[in-house]
Amino acid sequence: GRMDQTFSVGIPDERERREALAVHLRLRGRNIDDLEERDISDYLAASDRFVPAEVEQTVKDALVIAYNDSSAEDLEGRHLIQAARRIVPMAKSHAAQIEAIEEWSKTHAVPANGAPNAASEPSTLGRVVNRRTATLPHPPRHRPRRVGEDD
């Protein structure tokens, strides 16, 4: 049978959000090192519980804000902070669903970022799960039988 492992990808912590910020700035020709460390810290506080797509959106929005800011020559940390304050993160707008997923993943999945949880105790770390017998949040879909296929 086919064997799989279930991984959870939770809400990024501050270090992971900083990495996402650096990536999305770099993709748009900017460098995180050009920003003041204080501004980066303020941005990370304003973007608490943002997922990487929301970090990306703040970068895009901040570039528009900077373009329209006649007092700025280029993107500044304050533009990122302003953009972050305008976004309602999924972690807030879908809090109940995300909390349920996070709770389920504590005992049913291995964290992809290496953070400890009940599923990653030494006795279960690296476990192999048989998809057919595992407890899943939704039952697996079965492949429809083809015409002429035996039972």
Disulfide bonds with the S-S distance in Angstrom:
none
